[in-house]
């Protein structure tokens, strides 16, 4: 009997975890803005029970500062471009530069948006630097459910070897830069968005 109760409890816990594997986006008006999507993502990440420093916490803090009309911390540039659906957080500290971006693309079906969080553009002394938090994540937003769920990068795989990414503030395409071990730029290509996926 105890084994059955334990099994049911574990099953319930697993189903609860699966049921919460989405991010609810709250907004007013006909559609969410980059601020709405970024706020939902950053709050979700902040509430996860994982330990350690989360890059999205810096964005959440910057958004709170902006909402309160307070200045950003020294060395921080924070831009929300509502018109182009783009957000930039950049922290400069001597030779250290950390750039984090968020943006979204409207999908061709008119019912979804593709949202991205980019933390693959950190540099030390002009050379790309990679940490355990370096990542390029994608989530798919559903207009009907007002929820975002994680998804694989549509049409490509993220390269974590001497590679940096830049999300578009204008246009629709992602710029991919390859670097050598010395930090020299050796190649720049573009991932082109066609409304459903990216292609080279």
HUMOHU-V955637 format. One record per helix or strand of 2 or more residues. SS is the DSSP state (@ for helix, = for strand). FROM is the first residue (numbers start at 0). TO is the last residue. Records with the same first field share a line. If there is no record, write none. Layout:
SS=FROM-TO  FROM-TO
This chain:
@=1-18  33-46  54-66
==22-23  75-80  85-92  95-105  111-123  126-127  135-141  146-150  162-165  173-178  184-192  197-198
